[in-house]
Amino acid sequence: MPDKYSAGGSDPFLPATLNRRDFLQYSATLAGSLMLFPLTSPQSQTGPLQADLSLRWYQQPLRILQTVLRETDARQYDAAAVVQYMQTAGCNTLVVNAGGIVDFFQNPLPAAHINPFMGKRDVLREITEACRSAGIRVIGRVDFRGVEEVVYRAHPDWFSMDAAQKPMQLDYTRPKLYAACYKGYYRNEHAEAFIRYLLENYALDGIWHNSIGVGGICHCERCRQAYQTATGAAIPESQSASAPELDQYMAWKSEAADQHMNHMKSTVKAFGDDKVYTAEVFSMFEAGGRIHSGIDLYNARDHFDFLVSVAFLTENSEHIHYEDLNYAHTIIKFLKSMAPEKEAIILYGGNGTVHRFVMDPPVDLQIWLWEALAAGGRFWNCHFNGIHPGVTHDRRNAFNNKEAYLFVKNHEKLLAQQVPVAGIGIYYSRPTRWFYREAPPEEDRFDASIKGMETVLMENHIPYDFIPDDQLSAERLQKYKLIILPNVRCMADAELQVLKTFVQQGGHLMATFASSLYDAEGKEREDFGLAEVFGCHYTGKSTNTRKDSYQYMLQSQHPLVRPDSEETELLINAGYTLLCKAEEKAEVICTLVPTVHNQPPEKAWVKEWSTEFPTVVEHRYGEGKVLYFANQPDQISKEIGHPDMRNLLLRGVKYLAGTAIAVESNAPESVHIGLTQSLVQPGHYILSLVNTTSGPGRPVRRLLPVSDIQVNLHLAGKALAGHQVLRVQGDCSVQADGQAVEVQISKLEDFCAVHLQMRV
């Protein structure tokens, strides 16, 4: 007798590949059922794509080179050679040293520290004039983080002080620079005069505010007075202050950082809206400490004209590791989710971060660029030594970026203002990131849950994007069929209500582990804030299930476990598991198995394999469906990668998202697929494929080509109006039937892209 989950066949979900006939039949049943979020008002557009003249230059595709000049580079600086290199490499914007720590112009202002190797030359004037003649934009790099002792001695009251009123210095620089704070004269009146002088006297298109963040606690007179006025209290001392006192200080410091960025931006914009102001911000995953800079991607979004995130292959530390190959793709998606209309850019370096005098692994770097491009992102090559990458000590990566840069140059009208397409949103919570400033008892990591969920989605070519918590609204959620909470511990009551309404009205939700168990301040609730949505309640206890732990299939015919149920009763469990009780109306799919100690093996058995504590629960709440995992399948998918956990997540996503998954492909997991659409031209899409197939280990030594790839798409619009193959190594064919589009690629070596135009 068929059960309630029967859909024909052993797996209730779509196969990894479909033949053309089956795909078109399947797509016909979907017509009209997939609604992509209307980012712009629909209008008929079937003619050739035209440039949007209303966009400013920094809202169009940027191909940036930054030369972080050393003092000695000024001796033989050759502006013409820099321009020639940029034209060959396909760059359209240069970021170059103006000054601050060391001035590369003839600075007449107080606190000037003119490069002693420059003589009477003015390197900044030479390069700005040469670039202007060649039609290249120039952004001046300024750095007000600190100064050398000779400048400090002349203006000691401009800089930061510790609690003992001794000058603060930066330990990571050599020489140790005297640090400046957000309120001090050096970062304010001096910085404003400095920027004004540059923009009045040089052909600059904007300002790059390098090292904008301020670490530590400053006790200078300005900070003490401002803090006293704002809070009525004295600035806390880091060694003796309580956590609430430090949190109050950080709230004030963040506001001070906002005021500072606004002041600097206003200074730049006084010279016209066409002048750009921007700065770099670091990882979306780094939890940091209780005291931090007060600047992250949330407030940067409001101040910078385009968004730049540091995305080097390795970090600047003694012990390094290689970032995941998809990180460039991830950070672009996150930036685009925060401000879709702004250019999202990875700041990478062909010569790395720590070992700045030799090349970074070249194949990884090329993958890095294609990954960013596939998500709608752009590039910023930060070169750390020499006049330009072609005349430095190690020139092996001098033109590593050329193919990607020229690709963007040749197709910039099509690539302008592209944003990811997705019917699935991963919820991103800044309070949850802050929660991890102190390691929780489970010793898990903030990034692992998100990265594990991403792994499952990317390796199965399922489009997704991010939902930043401060952008949560009923209107924003109309875009999504499924929202995923990867251990989103900390959530405010207002967030909970929006999500409850979303599910009540037919949206679907998938959540793991401690999602909603804490409020926005990190205080633990007695029960999940979303308990009634989960259909599951926390008992107040958790258990370590890292070893000798399993899950028992209680509902073996449920779609999440049925493909395995004929051959196993057990699935792996790992990490930690919360002990919960399911509501009577909820369906318990899997339960916690008591610990099965593996030694001695003769004793490796338990009386009952199932317990009262669920690990996987399905619940209907209003019109929507919810899957709740009381354990950590996302974390385990990242750290262990066992198929059981990844399969549970994948099947859960397919079960809940259904027709909102707009991409199907037979490509292997090592081929990453990006799908973006235009903000300014409705119906225009870019399909991208990035090959990461290689031998084991990092860095990548050699890419292995992949053949006979089929991608099936379901796009919003009436029918395919046309297409253009932008880059392919083999043959590429495109066929369509209404909203169903099939792309066949005979060979993929590194990157393929196809422009698709739907009639809307």
SULNOR-V667481 format. One record per pair of residues at least 12 apart in sequence whose ideal C-beta (glycine too) atoms are under 8 Angstrom apart, sorted by the first residue. I is the first residue (numbers start at 0). J is the second residue. If there is no record, write none. Layout:
{{I/J} {I/J}}
This chain:
{{2/556} {3/556} {4/556} {4/557} {4/558} {4/561} {6/558} {9/561} {9/562} {9/565} {10/561} {10/562} {11/558} {11/561} {11/654} {12/558} {12/650} {12/653} {12/654} {13/25} {13/653} {13/663} {15/663} {15/664} {15/665} {16/663} {16/664} {16/665} {16/709} {17/663} {17/711} {19/734} {19/741} {22/663} {22/711} {22/739} {22/741} {23/736} {23/739} {23/741} {26/711} {26/713} {26/736} {26/737} {26/738} {26/739} {27/736} {27/737} {27/739} {29/658} {29/713} {29/738} {29/739} {30/737} {30/738} {32/658} {33/422} {33/658} {33/659} {33/661} {33/713} {33/715} {33/738} {34/715} {35/420} {35/422} {35/478} {35/661} {35/676} {35/714} {35/715} {36/477} {36/478} {38/339} {38/418} {38/676} {38/678} {39/678} {39/679} {39/681} {40/681} {41/681} {41/759} {42/681} {42/759} {43/758} {43/759} {44/680} {44/681} {44/682} {44/683} {44/756} {44/759} {45/682} {45/720} {45/721} {45/756} {45/758} {48/412} {48/413} {48/680} {48/683} {49/412} {50/412} {50/415} {51/415} {51/416} {51/679} {51/680} {54/415} {54/416} {54/679} {55/272} {55/273} {55/304} {56/136} {56/204} {56/273} {57/205} {57/275} {57/304} {57/305} {57/342} {58/305} {58/340} {58/341} {58/342} {58/415} {58/416} {59/342} {59/411} {59/415} {59/416} {60/342} {60/377} {60/407} {60/408} {60/411} {60/414} {60/415} {61/91} {61/92} {61/305} {61/342} {61/344} {61/377} {61/378} {61/379} {62/89} {62/90} {62/91} {62/92} {62/377} {62/378} {62/404} {62/407} {62/408} {63/90} {63/91} {63/92} {63/93} {63/94} {63/344} {63/377} {63/378} {63/379} {63/380} {64/84} {64/85} {64/88} {64/90} {64/92} {64/93} {64/94} {64/380} {64/382} {64/387} {64/388} {65/93} {65/94} {65/95} {65/140} {65/207} {65/346} {65/379} {65/380} {65/381} {65/382} {66/81} {66/93} {66/94} {66/95} {66/96} {66/382} {66/385} {66/386} {66/387} {67/96} {67/140} {67/381} {67/382} {67/383} {67/384} {68/95} {68/96} {68/103} {68/122} {68/386} {69/384} {70/101} {70/114} {70/115} {70/116} {71/116} {72/116} {72/384} {72/385} {72/386} {73/103} {73/114} {73/116} {73/117} {73/120} {73/122} {74/116} {74/117} {75/386} {76/120} {76/122} {76/125} {76/126} {76/386} {77/386} {77/390} {78/122} {78/125} {78/126} {78/128} {78/129} {78/130} {79/129} {80/386} {80/387} {80/389} {80/390} {81/93} {81/126} {81/129} {81/130} {81/386} {81/387} {82/129} {82/130} {82/132} {82/133} {82/135} {84/387} {84/388} {84/389} {84/397} {85/130} {85/133} {85/135} {85/387} {86/133} {87/398} {87/401} {88/388} {88/397} {88/398} {88/400} {88/401} {88/404} {89/400} {89/401} {89/404} {89/405} {89/407} {89/408} {90/135} {90/380} {90/404} {91/135} {91/136} {91/408} {92/135} {92/136} {92/137} {92/138} {92/204} {93/126} {93/130} {93/135} {93/136} {93/137} {93/138} {94/137} {94/138} {94/139} {94/140} {94/207} {94/379} {95/123} {95/126} {95/137} {95/138} {95/139} {95/140} {96/122} {96/123} {96/139} {96/140} {97/123} {97/139} {97/140} {97/141} {97/197} {97/201} {97/203} {97/206} {98/111} {98/112} {98/123} {98/141} {98/142} {98/193} {98/197} {99/141} {99/142} {99/143} {99/144} {99/193} {99/209} {100/112} {100/142} {100/144} {100/145} {100/146} {100/147} {100/176} {101/113} {101/114} {102/114} {103/117} {103/122} {103/123} {104/121} {104/122} {104/123} {104/124} {104/197} {104/201} {105/119} {105/121} {106/193} {106/196} {107/196} {108/189} {108/192} {108/193} {108/196} {109/153} {109/154} {109/189} {110/146} {110/150} {110/153} {110/154} {110/157} {110/185} {110/189} {112/146} {112/147} {112/149} {112/150} {123/139} {123/197} {123/201} {124/201} {127/201} {127/202} {127/203} {128/202} {130/202} {131/202} {136/204} {136/205} {137/202} {137/203} {137/204} {138/203} {138/204} {138/205} {138/206} {138/207} {138/275} {138/277} {139/197} {139/201} {139/203} {139/205} {139/206} {139/207} {140/207} {140/209} {141/190} {141/193} {141/194} {141/197} {141/206} {141/207} {141/208} {141/209} {142/209} {142/210} {143/179} {143/185} {143/186} {143/189} {143/190} {143/193} {143/208} {143/210} {144/169} {144/176} {144/178} {144/179} {144/209} {144/210} {144/213} {145/158} {145/168} {145/169} {145/172} {145/176} {145/177} {145/178} {145/179} {146/158} {146/176} {146/177} {146/179} {146/185} {147/174} {147/176} {147/177} {148/174} {148/177} {150/177} {151/166} {151/177} {154/184} {154/185} {156/184} {156/219} {156/220} {157/179} {157/183} {157/184} {157/185} {157/189} {158/177} {158/178} {158/179} {158/180} {158/183} {158/185} {158/219} {159/177} {159/178} {159/179} {159/180} {159/183} {159/213} {159/215} {159/217} {159/218} {159/219} {160/217} {160/218} {160/219} {160/220} {161/216} {161/217} {161/218} {162/216} {162/218} {162/234} {162/236} {164/218} {166/178} {167/215} {167/217} {178/213} {178/214} {178/215} {178/217} {179/213} {180/213} {180/217} {180/219} {180/221} {180/222} {181/213} {181/217} {181/252} {181/255} {181/256} {181/258} {181/259} {181/293} {182/217} {182/219} {182/221} {182/222} {182/225} {182/255} {182/259} {183/217} {183/219} {183/221} {183/222} {184/221} {186/213} {186/259} {187/259} {187/262} {190/263} {190/266} {191/262} {191/263} {191/266} {194/206} {194/263} {194/266} {194/267} {195/266} {195/269} {198/267} {198/270} {198/274} {199/270} {203/274} {204/273} {204/274} {204/275} {205/267} {205/274} {205/275} {205/276} {205/277} {205/304} {206/263} {206/267} {206/274} {206/275} {206/276} {206/277} {207/277} {207/278} {208/260} {208/263} {208/276} {208/277} {208/278} {209/278} {209/279} {211/260} {211/278} {211/279} {211/292} {211/294} {212/256} {212/291} {212/292} {212/293} {212/294} {213/252} {213/256} {213/292} {213/293} {214/290} {214/291} {214/292} {215/237} {215/290} {216/234} {216/235} {216/236} {216/237} {216/248} {216/290} {217/234} {218/234} {222/234} {222/255} {225/251} {225/255} {226/248} {226/251} {229/251} {229/254} {230/247} {230/251} {232/244} {232/247} {234/248} {235/247} {235/248} {237/290} {242/289} {245/289} {245/290} {246/289} {248/290} {249/289} {249/290} {249/291} {249/293} {252/293} {253/293} {253/294} {253/298} {254/293} {255/293} {256/292} {256/293} {256/294} {256/298} {257/298} {257/301} {257/302} {260/278} {260/294} {260/298} {260/299} {260/302} {260/303} {261/302} {263/276} {264/276} {264/302} {264/303} {275/304} {275/305} {276/302} {276/303} {276/304} {277/303} {277/304} {277/305} {277/306} {277/307} {278/299} {278/303} {278/307} {279/307} {279/308} {279/309} {279/346} {280/294} {280/295} {280/296} {280/299} {280/306} {280/307} {280/308} {280/309} {281/295} {281/308} {281/309} {282/308} {282/309} {282/330} {283/296} {283/308} {283/329} {283/330} {283/333} {283/427} {284/432} {284/445} {284/446} {284/449} {284/450} {286/432} {286/433} {286/434} {286/435} {286/436} {286/445} {287/436} {288/436} {289/436} {289/437} {295/429} {296/308} {296/333} {296/334} {296/337} {297/337} {297/429} {297/467} {297/469} {300/337} {300/338} {300/341} {303/341} {304/341} {305/341} {305/342} {305/343} {305/344} {306/334} {306/337} {306/338} {306/341} {306/342} {306/343} {306/344} {307/344} {307/345} {307/346} {307/379} {308/330} {308/333} {308/334} {308/343} {308/344} {308/345} {308/346} {309/346} {310/322} {310/326} {310/327} {310/330} {310/345} {310/346} {310/347} {310/367} {310/371} {311/346} {311/347} {311/348} {311/351} {311/352} {311/359} {312/347} {312/351} {312/359} {312/360} {312/363} {312/364} {312/367} {312/698} {313/351} {313/352} {313/353} {313/359} {314/352} {314/353} {315/352} {315/353} {316/353} {317/353} {319/353} {321/360} {321/363} {321/697} {321/698} {323/450} {324/363} {324/366} {324/367} {324/370} {324/691} {324/697} {324/699} {325/370} {325/453} {325/457} {325/671} {325/691} {326/370} {327/345} {327/347} {327/367} {327/368} {327/370} {327/371} {327/374} {327/376} {328/370} {328/371} {328/373} {328/374} {328/376} {328/457} {328/671} {328/673} {328/689} {329/450} {329/453} {330/343} {330/345} {330/371} {330/376} {331/343} {331/345} {331/371} {331/374} {331/375} {331/376} {332/374} {332/419} {332/463} {332/464} {332/465} {333/427} {333/465} {333/467} {334/376} {335/374} {335/375} {335/376} {335/418} {335/419} {335/464} {336/419} {336/427} {336/464} {336/465} {336/466} {336/467} {336/470} {337/465} {337/467} {337/470} {339/418} {339/678} {340/416} {340/678} {342/377} {343/374} {343/375} {343/376} {343/377} {344/376} {344/377} {344/378} {344/379} {345/367} {345/371} {345/376} {345/377} {345/378} {345/379} {346/379} {346/381} {347/364} {347/367} {347/368} {347/378} {347/379} {347/380} {347/381} {348/380} {348/381} {348/382} {348/383} {349/364} {349/380} {349/382} {349/388} {349/396} {349/397} {349/399} {349/400} {350/382} {350/383} {350/384} {350/388} {350/391} {350/393} {350/396} {351/383} {355/383} {355/384} {356/384} {356/391} {356/392} {356/393} {357/392} {357/393} {358/393} {358/395} {358/396} {358/399} {359/396} {360/697} {360/698} {360/699} {361/395} {361/396} {361/399} {362/693} {362/698} {362/699} {362/700} {362/701} {362/702} {363/697} {363/698} {363/699} {364/396} {364/399} {364/400} {365/399} {365/402} {365/403} {365/749} {366/689} {366/690} {366/691} {366/699} {366/702} {366/749} {368/400} {368/403} {369/403} {369/687} {369/689} {369/749} {369/750} {370/671} {370/689} {372/403} {372/406} {372/407} {372/414} {372/673} {372/687} {372/750} {372/752} {373/671} {373/672} {373/673} {373/675} {373/687} {373/688} {373/689} {373/750} {373/752} {374/419} {374/673} {374/675} {375/414} {375/417} {375/418} {375/419} {375/673} {375/675} {375/685} {377/407} {378/400} {378/403} {378/404} {378/407} {380/400} {403/750} {406/725} {406/726} {406/750} {406/752} {410/725} {410/752} {410/754} {413/683} {413/685} {413/723} {413/725} {413/754} {414/685} {415/677} {415/679} {416/677} {416/678} {416/679} {417/675} {417/676} {417/677} {417/678} {417/685} {418/675} {418/676} {418/678} {419/462} {419/463} {419/464} {419/673} {419/674} {419/675} {420/462} {420/661} {420/674} {420/675} {420/676} {420/684} {421/462} {421/463} {421/464} {421/478} {421/479} {422/462} {422/478} {422/479} {422/480} {422/481} {422/656} {422/659} {422/660} {422/661} {423/456} {423/461} {423/462} {423/463} {423/464} {423/479} {423/480} {423/481} {423/482} {423/483} {423/652} {423/656} {423/659} {423/660} {424/463} {424/464} {424/465} {424/466} {424/476} {424/478} {424/479} {424/481} {424/482} {424/483} {425/449} {425/452} {425/453} {425/463} {425/464} {425/465} {425/466} {425/483} {425/485} {426/465} {426/466} {426/468} {426/471} {426/482} {426/483} {426/484} {426/485} {426/487} {427/449} {427/465} {427/466} {427/467} {427/468} {428/468} {428/487} {428/488} {428/489} {428/490} {429/467} {429/468} {429/469} {430/468} {430/489} {430/490} {430/491} {430/519} {430/520} {430/521} {431/445} {431/486} {431/487} {431/488} {431/489} {432/445} {433/489} {433/521} {434/488} {434/489} {434/517} {434/521} {440/541} {441/541} {441/574} {441/575} {441/631} {443/486} {443/574} {443/575} {443/631} {443/634} {444/634} {447/633} {447/634} {447/637} {447/638} {448/485} {448/486} {448/511} {448/512} {448/631} {448/633} {448/634} {448/637} {449/485} {449/633} {450/637} {451/485} {451/632} {451/633} {451/634} {451/635} {451/636} {451/637} {451/638} {451/648} {452/483} {452/485} {452/633} {452/636} {452/648} {454/636} {454/637} {454/640} {454/645} {455/633} {455/636} {455/645} {455/648} {455/649} {455/652} {456/652} {457/668} {457/671} {458/668} {459/649} {459/668} {460/662} {460/663} {460/664} {460/666} {460/670} {460/671} {460/672} {460/710} {461/652} {461/656} {461/660} {461/662} {462/660} {462/661} {462/662} {462/674} {463/483} {466/479} {466/482} {468/490} {468/494} {471/494} {471/497} {471/498} {472/497} {473/497} {473/500} {473/501} {476/497} {476/501} {476/506} {479/506} {479/659} {480/506} {480/507} {480/655} {480/656} {480/657} {480/658} {480/659} {481/506} {481/507} {481/508} {481/509} {481/652} {481/655} {481/656} {481/659} {482/498} {482/501} {482/506} {482/507} {482/508} {482/509} {483/508} {483/509} {483/510} {483/652} {484/508} {484/509} {484/510} {484/511} {484/514} {484/515} {485/511} {485/514} {485/633} {486/511} {486/512} {486/513} {486/514} {486/631} {486/633} {486/634} {487/510} {487/514} {487/515} {488/513} {488/514} {488/515} {488/516} {488/517} {488/521} {489/517} {489/518} {489/519} {489/520} {489/521} {490/514} {490/515} {490/517} {490/518} {490/519} {490/528} {490/529} {491/518} {491/519} {492/518} {492/528} {494/519} {495/515} {495/528} {495/529} {498/529} {498/532} {499/529} {499/531} {499/532} {499/620} {501/623} {502/532} {502/620} {502/621} {502/622} {502/623} {502/625} {503/620} {503/621} {503/622} {503/623} {504/621} {504/622} {504/623} {505/621} {505/622} {505/623} {506/623} {507/623} {507/624} {507/625} {507/655} {507/656} {508/529} {508/532} {508/623} {508/624} {508/625} {508/626} {508/655} {509/625} {509/626} {509/627} {509/628} {509/648} {509/651} {509/652} {509/655} {510/529} {510/533} {510/625} {510/626} {510/627} {510/628} {511/627} {511/628} {511/630} {511/631} {511/632} {511/633} {511/634} {512/574} {512/575} {512/577} {512/628} {512/629} {512/630} {512/631} {512/634} {513/577} {514/527} {514/529} {514/627} {515/527} {515/528} {515/529} {515/530} {516/528} {516/537} {516/577} {525/537} {525/539} {531/620} {532/618} {532/620} {532/625} {533/585} {533/616} {533/618} {533/625} {533/627} {534/581} {534/582} {534/584} {534/585} {534/616} {534/617} {534/618} {534/619} {534/620} {534/625} {534/627} {535/579} {535/580} {535/581} {535/582} {535/585} {535/613} {535/616} {535/618} {535/627} {535/629} {536/579} {536/580} {536/581} {536/582} {537/577} {537/578} {537/579} {538/577} {538/578} {538/579} {538/580} {540/577} {540/578} {541/575} {541/576} {541/577} {541/578} {542/575} {542/576} {542/578} {542/591} {543/575} {544/572} {544/573} {544/574} {544/575} {544/576} {544/591} {544/594} {544/630} {545/573} {545/574} {545/575} {547/594} {547/595} {547/596} {547/597} {548/571} {548/572} {548/573} {548/576} {548/591} {548/592} {548/594} {548/595} {549/569} {549/570} {549/571} {549/572} {549/592} {549/595} {549/608} {550/569} {550/570} {550/571} {550/572} {550/589} {550/590} {550/591} {550/592} {550/614} {550/615} {550/630} {550/643} {551/568} {551/569} {551/589} {551/590} {551/591} {551/592} {551/608} {551/609} {551/610} {552/564} {552/567} {552/568} {552/569} {552/570} {552/588} {552/589} {553/587} {553/588} {553/589} {553/590} {553/609} {553/613} {554/586} {554/587} {554/588} {554/589} {555/568} {557/586} {557/588} {557/617} {558/650} {558/654} {559/588} {559/615} {559/626} {559/647} {559/650} {559/651} {559/654} {560/588} {560/589} {560/647} {560/650} {562/646} {562/650} {563/643} {563/646} {568/608} {569/592} {569/608} {570/589} {570/643} {570/647} {571/635} {571/641} {571/643} {571/644} {572/591} {572/592} {572/614} {572/630} {573/630} {573/631} {573/635} {573/639} {573/641} {573/644} {574/630} {574/631} {574/634} {574/635} {574/638} {575/630} {575/631} {576/591} {576/612} {576/614} {576/629} {576/630} {576/631} {577/629} {577/630} {578/591} {578/612} {578/629} {579/612} {579/613} {579/616} {579/629} {580/611} {580/612} {580/613} {581/613} {581/616} {582/618} {584/618} {584/619} {585/616} {585/617} {585/618} {586/616} {586/617} {586/618} {587/613} {587/615} {587/616} {588/613} {588/615} {588/616} {588/617} {589/613} {589/614} {589/615} {590/609} {590/610} {590/611} {590/612} {590/613} {590/614} {591/610} {591/612} {591/613} {591/614} {591/629} {592/605} {592/608} {592/609} {592/610} {593/605} {593/607} {593/608} {593/610} {612/629} {613/629} {614/628} {614/629} {614/630} {615/627} {615/628} {615/629} {615/647} {616/629} {624/654} {624/655} {626/651} {626/654} {626/655} {628/647} {632/644} {632/645} {632/647} {632/648} {633/648} {636/648} {658/713} {661/674} {661/712} {661/713} {661/714} {662/674} {662/710} {662/711} {662/712} {663/710} {663/711} {663/712} {664/708} {664/709} {664/710} {664/711} {665/707} {665/708} {665/709} {666/688} {666/705} {666/708} {666/709} {666/710} {666/747} {667/692} {667/705} {669/690} {669/691} {669/692} {669/693} {669/705} {670/688} {670/689} {670/690} {670/691} {670/692} {670/705} {670/708} {670/747} {671/688} {671/689} {671/691} {672/686} {672/687} {672/688} {672/689} {672/710} {673/685} {673/686} {673/687} {673/688} {673/689} {674/686} {674/687} {674/712} {675/687} {681/759} {682/715} {682/716} {682/720} {682/756} {682/757} {682/758} {682/759} {683/754} {683/755} {683/756} {683/757} {684/712} {684/714} {684/754} {684/755} {684/756} {684/757} {685/725} {685/752} {685/753} {685/754} {685/755} {686/710} {686/712} {686/742} {686/752} {686/753} {686/755} {687/750} {687/751} {687/752} {688/708} {688/710} {688/744} {688/747} {688/750} {688/751} {688/752} {689/749} {689/750} {690/702} {690/703} {690/704} {690/705} {690/747} {690/748} {690/749} {690/750} {692/704} {692/705} {702/748} {702/749} {704/728} {704/746} {704/747} {704/748} {705/746} {705/747} {706/729} {706/745} {706/746} {706/747} {707/743} {707/744} {707/745} {708/743} {708/744} {708/747} {709/741} {709/742} {709/743} {709/744} {710/741} {710/742} {710/744} {711/739} {711/740} {711/741} {711/742} {712/739} {712/740} {712/741} {712/742} {712/755} {713/738} {713/739} {713/740} {714/738} {714/740} {714/755} {714/757} {715/738} {715/757} {715/759} {716/738} {716/757} {716/758} {716/759} {717/737} {717/738} {717/757} {717/758} {717/759} {718/735} {718/737} {718/738} {718/757} {718/758} {719/733} {719/735} {719/740} {719/755} {719/756} {719/757} {719/758} {720/756} {720/757} {720/758} {721/756} {722/753} {722/754} {722/755} {722/756} {723/753} {723/754} {724/752} {724/753} {724/754} {725/752} {725/753} {725/754} {726/750} {726/751} {726/752} {727/744} {727/746} {727/747} {727/751} {727/752} {727/753} {728/746} {728/747} {728/748} {728/749} {728/751} {729/744} {729/745} {729/746} {729/747} {730/743} {730/744} {730/745} {730/746} {731/743} {731/744} {731/745} {731/751} {731/753} {733/753} {733/755} {738/757} {740/755}}
